Amino acid sequence: MNKLKILKWCIATSLVVSALIFVNTAFFNYWTISLPDTSDFAWNEHSKHNLMWAASCTLFAVIIIKKSHNKFKAWLAVAAITLSVTPFLNEFLHSDTCLDSGGSWNYSKYTCEY
């Protein structure tokens, strides 16, 4: 068997395992919302971020395994990178809006405090 093919499958498998861990974490975050005395918004945002990273890992795994045209792979790569970056942009925009309005951003609670 070709060493490059083995390497591709190992990387793809590790990406799929990472995606499953992100999905598990997202479900845990959704479960945590039901507990008393938690910030629903923070756990909801964290779970959305984990689901986006899971989708991104899955797309990268498909890119590595799939034997198709370069144009299709390029679009999948753009989608995967967009899903990877979106949670960071989302948090930046929330914190920036908070700071612009005169509050202080609490990163652990994912809330704006005035």
ABEGO torsion letter per residue (X at the ends): XBAAAAAAAAAAAAAAAAAAAAAAAAAAAAAAAABBGBBAAAAAAAAAAAAAAAAAAAAAAAAAABBBBAAAAAAAAAAAAAAAAAAAAAAAAAAAAAAAAGBBBBAAAGBBBX
